[in-house]
Structures are given as C-alpha cells and as structure tokens.
Amino acid sequence: MCGIIGYTGPLEAQKILLEGLAGLEYRGYDSAGIALCMEDSHIYLAKKAGKVKNLKEYCEQQVTISSHSGIGHTRWATHGGVSDMNAHPHRAGKVTLIHNGIIENYHALTEQFHVQDKLVSQTDSEVAAHILDQLYENDPLVAIRKLASLLEGSYGFCIMFEDQPGAIYAIRNVSPLVAAATHSGSLIASDLTALIPYTREYFVVPEQRIVKLTPYKVHVYNLDDTFSKNYPEIMTVNWNMDAAMKNGFPHFMLKEIHEQPEAMQNTILPRVNKGVPDFSDDGIPDEIFENCNQVQIIACGTAMHAGMVARAILQPVLRIPISVSVASEFRYEEPLIDKNTLAIIISQSGETIDTLAALRLAHQCGSTTLAVVNVKGSTIARESDYVFYTHAGPEIAVASTKAYSVQLAALYMIGCRMALVRGKYTKQDACGFLAQLLDAIPAMETIIGRKEQIKKAAAHIIQSPDAFFIGRGLDYAFSLEGALKLKEISYIHSEAYAAGELKHGTIALISDHVPVIAIATQQHVYAKTISNIREVKARGAFIILLVKENAVVDSELADIQLRIPNVGDPFTVFPIAVALQLIAYYASLAKNLNVDQPRNLAKSVTVE
C-alpha cells in the first residue's frame, strides 16, 4: 500500500524521487522520505511525517547536495505511529532500505538476531534492515537471498548498500514492483505512474527474484545464485501521462467520475462482434462458460459490490448458483468449489493481497479462474487462467469510481456471453442485452450533466452523523456501494439496508432529519419500496429519492427527487452509480475534507 520509487542514472535523483513520490501519494500519505547516494558513497536520509509536500519543503531548505541515485517512499502506516522516526527509508550500518508490505515474523526475528537495542523506530521494516546488515559480507545478492529465506509475509524492498554506489537492489514477494531501463537511467517503483514521465516500456519484477539497477541496465537474478534465463516480458503502457493528471479538475475523483462513459466504451466496444460479446481477442474460450456448474465471484470492497450486482442480474438468467465472497473471508470458510467452478476474481490493481490469496486457493481446489483487472501484467492477471482487462486507464483517487463501472460492464458482458453459449439467451436476446448496456453510457453522461442538482442534495447530508441507503432487489445491491462511497470520503456513518428489512430493527435508528437515500428503479418491487419510504418518512427522515424519469411519485413522498434516464431496470446501476458517487464527492467537499486521500486509506491494499 506504500509508494516506492528508486532511480539511478545521469539525472538529478532528488528531483525524480520527489516528483515520483508526489505521483504515488495515493498509495500512502502518512509520511515520506528519500535516501540519496552521495559522491563519497555516504547515504543521506531525509524524512518527514505528513504529506509529501512536507518532505519537499524540507529538502528545498536543507538538501543542497547533488546525487544521481536514490530511493524514496511514501508510507501507509502498518507498524508504529505516524512520525519522522517511523518514516522510511530505514538505515542500519551499510544498509538503507524502503519496504512495502508486512513482515509477519518480525518479532521472532528481532529476538533471534538480537536487534532490540538497535531499533529507533517501531516498524517491522527497520528490523529487516538490521538483519540484512548483519547478513551482509560485501555481497548484496548473498545477503538478500539469506534475508528472503527468513522472512514470512509480504514485502517489496528497495535497498542501497553504502559500499555499492550507484546500485539499487530490489526483491518482492506479493507486494508489487515495476522496473525499467531507459536512456535517462534505470527506475523502479510500486506503480506505473512514477515511470510514465520517463518511459512507456517496463517490466513487472518477478516474485522471489532479485533485481539490480545500474544507471543503464536492470539485471535479474534467481534466488539460487544464477542469472535469470528468462528476462521478464517487456510491456508497454497503453495510456499517456495526461490520464494520470487532473487536467483542470479540482480533484482526481471528480475527473474519474467524468471519465466513466469513455472508460465504459473502452471496455465494451472492442469486445462487440455482430452485436454480441466476443472474447476471442482476450483468449477467453466459451468452454469455461459452458462447462461450469457454479460461479464464485471473489473480491473486496467496491469490486465485491460490483459482484453483488452481477449476481442479482445473472443468477436468474443462468439458473446456476452464483456466490459472492469477500476475499479476506473466502479462504477461511472452506469454500465449496471444485473443478466445475468458474471463479471470477475482481481487482482494480490486480495486486489486492486477500484477493490474490483467494485466487491461489481457487487454483488449489481445481477451479478455473477468470480475472477482471485493470492493470496489465499485475500478479492476479499473471496467475489467473484467463484475464478480462477493463482498460479504464489509471485511477488515482483512493475511492474507486470508474473501476466500479467498468467492472460491472465486464461482468455484464461475461454474463451475457455465458447466457448465449449455455442456451439461456438467443442471439437476439444477447444483442438486446448489449444494446441496453450501451444505452447506459449516455445515461451516465446525463447524470454528470446534473451534478449541480446533486451538489445541492448532498448539502442536506453533511449536518448529520448518520445516513442510510435503502432499496429492494437490485436497488439494494446498488446502495451498498453508495454507502461505502459516502462513509469513506465524507466520514459520515452510512449503511445500506434492504428496504424490506427496516421493520426488523433498523427503523429504530430513524428520527427527525436523518438522511435516507432511497433508490426505487426496479419496477417489480417499486410499489413495495415506495411503501418502505413512507415508513421512514413518517418517522421524520429526510428523503433523497432516486427514481426514473417516467416514475409517478407523490410530491410529498421525498424532500428531494433525483431523476435518472429511462434505461432498462438491470442497467440503472450505471447512472445510479454516478449519482451516488457525486453525492459522496460533494458531501466530502462541503466538509472541507481531502477527497482524493481520505484518512487511514490507501489505493492498493497489499497487506492483510
């Protein structure tokens, strides 16, 4: 979850590291630091608690030295509080390192190597630095191999040795790292956004391999003291740097909300052939859809909510069991999956550690795995049997927006293809389904055009410590993501409830002026949802109602009505998602909070 960058080459390292950390700050923003290799081989450290701008201001005042190699880190705290001392990099003797991940056995190692009295921080990362320094006898590769054999947990390390000027070493287990050698020097980072200003070509650092960066070359070594015969595949970024910039928007989140219609087109249109979904170019065969007798969707957070919607849409059509599991719970519940199960793994980053562990368990059980991911070459993409890339481009804001929409689009297309090959849809049915999915794109654009109206609605939420989302059927599935968005960026306690469950306890929480965001777009349960809304309105709730343009609604039922275009019931999720994202965005903005970097959160969850 932390941001890592390293550089060695002819350019000024400090500038590259600080700019790279600013671009990686969405991965962690509790504290930041850099380590620079000086001309006399001494390694200079600068680190500050707080945002990267604090570090940058400190360096502008204090660091006047020139350096051509160094490493930098922006932290999401796991061990130890937020302080200068706990910030990375950590130094022990000749070793200076930065770390993303968690060393699970760090306490036992602390005692085994007797480093308790040497520690100046509260971090597991500093323990690793001291152990590596003890193991180091002038051969970095040997020392790193020994360290790797001792560690339990996830890690991505970038390491400098004081007697190895100009060289940066790295090793990873689960925690992502990407690297590139360019005419401007060699770079390594935890995310592509830090590399894009210098190159569009990169490779994913293989797990349990050691890489050595020198100014114009990146070497890859196995853990058995040999060169890696198979150099990692060189990949090309399919988006430019503008996609990772705000481009005039005040926040990345608002920009990414606006990008959703285009992202939907990028996900859907290349996979349409004669009016139906076609995954030939993805290498996804129809046999995996034909031969399964159940579907298991595995994901976390927003991705899991996309799975909940897909289940509600697809299970009635396919007439086979479709389960949705939280990845962090999946591998502890002895799941009932086997070789006849299609496991669909969803992750924006492709590095979510709980989801990756669930994927590996699914493989152990013999299931066929299909990953829905955004990042090319990510660990989940590489380890899955088949991959559906969502082509959404970079998503910088911590709160997912366009990732949710394109994940839904992917799942809808997968379900449509599955229904077609299993004989549940005729070609005409599949064409109609896909046409309605495409109709959802202009509906999203319409809602974006009504953002000022939504902004006014959000103003009625911010004075309350609580908010509730209600709906039935699909509307309930939609509301789960709406509640998550509101709580994660506005810090308003918000929960989603099936509207029919209100009388079973939840209605006790309704009192005067409590905001209730009610979604009523599903025709077959519309009347019952309206009745539930009347129940909370009678108890003083402030109702924000989301309904279709053509819905007939009593003018006294809701305090505010937000109308969405008349798309088919299964497809209302797409304009509804935009509306709920904008409600959360404007609530956060009205409270003067950090929209893109909410407290305690980071973008890519690579620790358990």
N, C-alpha and C positions, 0 to 999 in steps of 0.2 A: 504493500500500500504506500510505501515511501517512494520518493522520487530520487533517482540515481543518475548521475552523469559523470563521465570521465573523458578527458581529452589529452592527447599527446601529439605534438607536431610543431610546425613553424610559427603558428599564430599565438597571440596572447591568450594564455589559458584562463586567466581570471575573468575576462570579458565573456568568453564562451561558457564557462561554468555558471556565472551569474545569470546570463540570459537563458541558459538551458534550465536552470532551477526555476526561474520565473515561469517558463512554459510548462514545467512539470508540477507546479504548486498544487494543482487539483488532486494530486496523488498523496498529498500530506502537507500540512501547513502549520504545524506546531512550533517548529524550529528549523533552522537551516545552517549549513556550514560548508566550507571548502578547505581543501588541503592542496598547497602548491609546492611543487618541487623546485627549489632554488638552484642557482648556478653552482653553488658549493655543495649540492646534494642535500642540504638541510631541507626538511619539510616544514613549511609554515602552515599553521592552523588558524582559521578564523571561523567562529560560530556564534550564533545569537538565537535566543528564544524568540518566538513570534514569526511573523511573515518574512518572506524572502527579502522584502524591501528593507527590513531592519538590518539584515546581513549586508545588503548592497550599500546602505548608508554608512555602515561601519567600515566596510572595505574602502569606500571612497575617501574616508577620513584617515584611515590607519595604514592601508596597504598601498605602498608606493613602489613595491618591488616588481620586477619583471619575471615571468615564468612561462614556460612552454609546455608544461604538463601538470595535470592535477585531477582531483576528483571532487565531486560536490554531492550534497544530499539535502533533501527537504523531508522532514520527518512527520509521520503519523504515529503518535506515542503508543507503544505497547508495554514496555518495561520502563518504569520510572516516570516521574512527572515532567512537565514542560519546563526546561531550564537550559541555560547555556551549557552546563556541565553534561547534561544528558543528550545534547545535540551531537550529531555526527559531523565530521569524522572522529574516530577514537584512535589514540596513539598509545602504543606500548613498545618501548625500545626502538627497534628499527622498523617496526610495522605501523602503518597507518591504514585504517580501513573504514569503509562505509557498508551498511548492511540493510537489506530489506528482508523481512521475514521474522520468524521466531525460532530461537534455539530452545527446544523443549527440555533438554537435559543440561541446561547451563548451570543449574545449581550444583548438580553432581560433579560437573567438570570443574567448577570453582574450587571444590574441596579436593578433587583428585590432583589438580595442578597447583594447589596452594597459592591461589592468587587473591584471596580475600583481602589481604592488607594492601594490595596494589591498586585496587579499584577506586576510582574517583567519581564514578557515575553509578547509577542504579540499573544499568542496561545489560542485557544479555550480550549485546554486540561488543562491549568492551571486554567481556570475558573471553570472547573468541579472539580478540586482538592480542591479549596477554598469552593465551595458549599458543597462538601462531608464533609469537615472538620467541617463546620457549622452544618451539619445534624448529625454528629457523637456524640453519647452519650454512648460510651463504648460497643455498639452492632453493629458490622460491617454489619451484614445481614440487620438489620433495616435501617441503613443509606444508604446502596447501593440500597435497594428497593425504598426508597424515592427519591434518585437521579435518578434512572431509570424512575420513573414516571414523572420527569420533563423534560427529555431530548428529543429533536427531532433531528433525523439524524441517522447516523450510528456510531457505536462505538464497540471497543473491548478494555476493560480496564483490566489491572492487577494492583492490589492495595496492598500496605502494610500499616498497622497501627502500629504506634510506640509502642503501648501497647499490641500488639498481636505478639510477637516474634515467628519466625518460621512458620508463617502462611501467605499464599498469597491468595488473593481473586480475582475473575475474573467474568466478565459478558460481554455478547456480544449481539449486535443487527446488523446483517448482516456481519460485519467485522469478518473474520474467526479466530478461536482459536481451537487448538487441545491440549489434555492433556493426561498424562499417569502417573500411579503409578508403580514404579519399586523397586527392591531390593536396588537400588542405590539412591533412593529418588523420589520425585514427580516433574514432569516437565509440563510446559505449554508453548505453542509457537503459532505463527501465521502460521507456516508452518512445515510440517513433517520433513524437512531436519534437523531441530535443535534437533529433538528427536531421529533420527536414530542411533547415536552413543551409545545410552543407551537402546533402546527398539525398537522392531518391532511391538509392540501392543500399540494401542492408541484409544481414542475416540474423536469424534467431540463434542466440547462444545455446548450444545443446545442453541438456541437463547432464550433470556429472562429467563435464568436460572443463578443462582449464583453458582459458584464452589469455594470450599475452599480446598487449597492444604496444607496438613501437610506432615511431612517427608516421610510417607509411605502410605498415603491414600489421595484420592481425593473424597470429599463429594459434592453432587449435591443437590441444594435446589430450590424449586419453588419460585415464587415471592409472594406467599400467606403465607409465613412463615411456610412451611412444607417441609419435605424431599421429593425429587422426587421419586415416587414409581417405575418408570421405569428408571433404570440406563441406560445411553447411551450404544448403541451397541459397543462392543469392536471389533476393526478392526485390520487387520494385513497388514503391508506394504509388497508389492509383489516385491520389489527391494531392493538391498543391498546398503551400503554406497558408494561402488565404483562407482555406477551410478551417484552419486552427486559430484564426484571428477573429476578433469581434466584428470587424467590418462595419463600424458605425453604430452597432447596437450597444446599449449600456451594459449588458450582461451576456455571457455566453448562453445562459439558459434561454433568454428571450430569442436570441439568434437561432438556437437549435429548435425552438418551437416553430419558428418561421421556416426552418429548413425541412420540416416534416413532409410536406407534399412532394418536394423534389426527391427526398430520400425514399419515399414510397414508390415513386416512379422508377428509381434506380434499382429497387428490389424486385419489382413486379415485371416491368416491361421486357427485360432481356430474357425472361423465362416464359413468355407467351408465344405459343405456336398454334396457329389456326384457331385462336380463340380459347385455348385451354392451357393449363400449366404444363410445362415441359422442362424436365430437369436433366436433359441429355448432356448439356454443356457442363453441368455440375458433376456428372459422373454418378448420379443417384439412380439406381435401377428400379424399375417397377416391382421387381421381385420382393424387395424389402417391405413394400406395402401390401403385397398380395399374401405373403407367407406368414405374417404375424397374426396372433390371436388376441393380443392386447397391446396397448400403447402406454408407456410410462414416461411422463414428462417430468424432468428434474431441473430445478433452477432455484435461484434465491431472489428475494426482494421483488423488484419491478419485473424481472424476467419470469418469476414464478406467477405473478399476477397475469402476465400475458398467457401463460399456460392455463390458468384458471378460466380465462375467457375462451380459449381454444377448446378446452374440454367441454364447456357448456354448449358450444356451437357444434362440435364434431361428433360427440358420442351419440346423440340421437340419430345422426345421419349414418354413421358407420356401423352402429349396432354391435360394437365390441367394447369391452371395458377400457376406459381411459382414466388413468390415475395421474394426479399431480402431487409431487412430493417436494417439500423443502429439502434442498440438497444437504444441509447440515444435519438433518434428522434421518435422511434416507438410509445411510449406511449403518445406522444403529438400530433399525427396526426390522432387520431380517426380511427384506422385501421379497415378495412372491413374484419373482421374474425368472425367466429361463430363456432358452434358445428361440422360443417362439414369441419373445417380447421385442417390440421395437422401442428402444429407449431414446427419447428426444431430449438432448442436452442443450440448455439455453444459457448463453453468457455473452454479454456485450464484449467484454475484454478477451474472453477465451482463456483467462487466467484465474478465474474465481476458484479459490482453493477447495472449498467444500464441494463445488460442482465438479471439479476435476477428480476429487476422491470418489464421488458418486459414479462418475463415468468409468473409473477403473474397476469399481465393484460390479457395475453392469457388465463389463467385459468378463470379469471372473465368473459371472453367472451364465455366460454364454449368449447374452443378448446382443442383437445388432444395434449399433449406436449411430445416431444421426445428430450432428451438432448444428445448432443455429447460432452463429457467432458473427461478429463484425470485423475482428482483427485477423488479417491474413497471417498464417504461419504461427498463430498462438498455440499454446500447449494443447488446449482442448481440441482445436481444429486438427492438429497433427495426430492426436491419439484416437480420434473418432474414426469409425469405419467410413463414414460419409460426412460431407460438410455442405451446409447451405449458408453461404456468405450473404450478409444482409446489405452490404455496400452503402452503409449510412454515412461513411466518412467519419472524421474524428468527432467525438462527443467530449467536450471539456468540462462542462458544468457537472458537478457531482451528482445532482439529481437527474436521473435519466428521463429524457423526453422522446427524442426521435428513436432511441433504441427500442422503446416500448412499442411504438407504432410499426417499425419495420419487423420486429419480432412477431407481432400479431400478423402482419402481412405474410410473413414467411409461413407461419403456422396455418393460416387460412389457405394458402396455396398448396401446402403439403396435404392438408385435409381434403381439398378439392381433388387433387391428383389421386389420392388414396381412394376416395369415393368412386372416382371414374374407373380405376383399374380393378376395383372389387365389385363393380357392377351395381353400386348403390346410386350412381349418377349416370345418366345418359350423356352423350357429348353435348346435347342441347342444354341439359341441366348444368354441366360444368361451364359451358360458355356463359350461361346466365349468371352463375355464381361469380365468375371472374369479372363480368361486366359490372356487376353491382359493387365488387371490391374496388374497381377503378373509379366508379361514381363517388366513392368515399373521399377521393383526393380533392376534387373541387369543394366538397362539403367541408373539409378541413380548412381550405383557404377562406371559405365564407366565415367560419368561426374566428380565424385570425383577424379578419376584417372587422370583427365586432369586439375587439379587445378593450376598447374604451368602455363599452357597456359592462363587460366582465370586470373591469377595474373598479367600477362603481359598486358592483355587487360584492367584491372582495372587501371593500371598506367596511361592510357591515359585520365582518367576521372577526376583525382584529381586536375588538374590545373584550372578547370572550376567551376564557382559558380553555374552553372545550368546543368541539364541533362534531357533528355526527353526519354520516352519509348513509342513506338508505335507498334500497331498491329491491326488486324481485328478479329472480332468474338472472339473465344476462346483465341487467342493470345493477344487480348486487355485485356481480363479478367486476363490472367497470368501477364500482365505487371503492373497491379495495385499493386500487392504485391511486384514486383521488385522495383518499385518506392518508396514504403514505406520503404523497407529494406535499400535502399541507403540513403534516407534522415535521417532515424532515427539513423544510426550509423556513417555515414560519414559527416553529416550536409551539404551535397550538396543539394541544392534545386532541387528536381526531381519530375516530373509529368508524369503521363501516359495518353495518348490520343488515342482514336480510330483513326487509320491512315486515314480513310476517312474524318475525321473532320479537318485535318490540314489546308485545304484551307479556313476554316470558322473562321480564326483568329489566330490560334496557329502558323502558319508558319511565322508570323511576328516576332516571337522570335528566329528564326533560323538565325544564322550568322556564320562567319568563325570559324571553330574548335569547335562549340558547340557539345557536345557528344549526339548522338541519338542511343539508344539501340533498335534495330528493331527486332521484333520476326515474323518469317514467316514460320509457320509449318502447317497451315491449307490449305489443297490442294484446296478446293473450292473457297478460296479467295486469293490464293497465288499470282496470276498474278497482282491482284489489289494492294496487299500490296507492291509488287516489284515496281509498278509504284509510289506509295507514297514515297518509299525510294528514288527513283530517284529525286523526287521533293525536298527533303531536302538535298540530296547530291549536287544538282545543286546550292544550296544556301550556300554551304561551310561546311555543317555539317560533323562531324567525325562520321562515321557509324560503330557501332559494331553490326554485323548481326548474329542472332541465327537461324539456319536452320537445316533440317535433313541431314544425311549423303548422301542421294541419290539425294538431290536437285541440279539442274543445275543452277548455278549462274554466272553471268557476273563477271569476276575477278576485274573489275573496279567499281563495284557497292558499295562495302563495303571496309573500311580500314582494318577491322579485321573480319574474319569469325570464329564463334564458332559452330562446328558441333555437333549435338546430334544424338543418335542412332535412327534407323528407327522403332519407335513404332507407333501404330495407332494414328491418329490425336487427338482423345479425351484424349489420355494418355500422350501426350508430356508435359503436365504440370509438371509431376514429375521430369524428367531430367532438364526441363527448370527452375523449382524452385531451384534446386541445383545450377545451373549455376548462376542465379541471386543472390542467397544468397552469393555465393563465390565472385561475383563481388563487392557486398557491403562490405563483410568482408575485402577483400584485399584493397579496397579504404580506409576504415577506418584505417587499419593497416599502409598503406603508409602515412597517415596524422598523425600518432602517437597519435591516439585517443584511448579512453577507449572502446574497442569493446564490452565488456560484460555489461558495465554500462554507457550507453550514458547519456548525460546531460539531466536533467529535467524529466527523465523517470523512471519508476519502473515496476516490473514484473506483479503484480496482482493489477488491478485497482478497488479498493474497495471504492472509493469516487467519487461522481458525479462531 
